């Protein structure tokens, strides 16, 4: 079987990652993790990325209503073996049960930062300038369009 040289995840990696994400979500919803910090937390799994051999699952999580998620991520990593055991019934079709690693999902922070940039006065001024029908500054690189 030929392997592609791109670093993009395979269809199988994406599919298994989504199955692991659903299984993790169910474990969190049932409240099976007996950790004082996690018992009161609402953990959301936004993405699970699988290693090419499907033996390591990296789960990107956010904790709703919390600014600092690092203590929660540390608690999840402390309980990773227990969580892995709770995933087994939902993932019994897999040859190997993946080792789960938890990381903070920063994509929401990136979205918020981009949104703030788009709403900044400088960008709004440029957008208003373009909406007035005025032509943008002339192209100075010498290309003819």
N, C-alpha and C positions, 0 to 999 in steps of 0.2 A: 504494500500500500504506500503510495507516494504521500509525503508530508509537505505541506506548504511551508515556506520560509517566513511567512508573515507572523507577527506577534499577536495577531487577533485571535480571540478564543474560538475554538471550534464549536460547531453546533451542539455536539455532545456536552462540551464543557458548559455551555449556556443552559442547556436543558437540565443537566444535573444540578447546576447552581440554583436554578429556579425551584427545583424540587426540595433542595436543602433549605432554601429561604422559606418556603411554605411550612416545612417541618419545624424549623426554628420558631416561626411565628406561632404555631400551635402550642409548642412547649411554653413559650412566654405567656400566651393567653390563658393556659391552664394554671399558671402560677406554681409550677412544680419545683422551682428553684428555691431552696430554703436558705436564703442569704438575707440578712436584715436590710441591707442596702437595696437589693433587687426586689424584695417583696413589695416595696412601696413605689417602684419605678415602672413607668410605661415605656417599654423598650420597643423600638420600631426597627425592623431589619429592611434596609432599602435595597441592598444588593448582596449577593454571595458570588464570589469569584473562585472558580475551581482551578487547581493546578492541572497541568496537562495529563498527569497520571490519575487524576480524580481522587488523590489520597489526602489532599489538604484543601479545606474550604475556608476562605477568608470572608468573614461576614462583616459588612459595614453597617453599623448601628447608630441610631440617635436615641436619646432619652428625652421624651417629650416633657417640656416644662423645665428643663435643666440647661443652664449655660455651660457648666463644666461637666463633660461626660466622662472624663478620664477615670474617676473613681469607679464609675459604673462599668466601664470597659475592663478595668482591672478585676473587678468582681466577677464579670462574665468569664474572663480568662482563668481565674482561680477555679471556677466551676465548670470549665470546659469538658472535663472527662465525664462528669455527671450528665451534662447536657448531651454529650455524644451518645451516652447510653440511652437517653430518652428519645433520641432521634431514630434509634434502631428499628422500632416497629414501622415507622413511616418510610424508611429507606431500606427495607429488607431485601429488595430486588438488587441492591448493589453488591458487587463482589467484595469490596472493602468499605468499611465504615470510615468516612473521612475524619481526619483530625480537624477540629474547628478552632479557628483563631478569630478573635474579635478585634475590630479596629473602629475608630471613630469615623463616621461619615462626615466629610467636610463639604460635600457637594451643595448642601443647603447654604452654607456660609459663602461659597463661591457664587451661588445664585443671588444671594442678598447683596454681595459686593458689586456684582454686575448691575443689578437693579439700581443700586445707589448711584453708580456711575452714570447710568442712563437718565436718572432723574436730576443729575447735577446741573447747576445753572449754566455751565459752559456748554454741555451737550444740548440742553434745551435751547440755548441761544442759537446754536448751529442748526438745530432742527427747525426753529422758527424762521431763521434766515432762508433755509431751503424752501419752506412752505410759502414764503412771500413771492416765490416765482423768480427770485434773483438767481442768476447763474452762479455755480460754484466757481472758486478761484481757477484761473487758467492753468492748464497742464504745462508744467515747466520742464518736463523731461525730454521734449522734442518729438514725441510720438504724435503722429497724425491720426486722429480717430474719426 
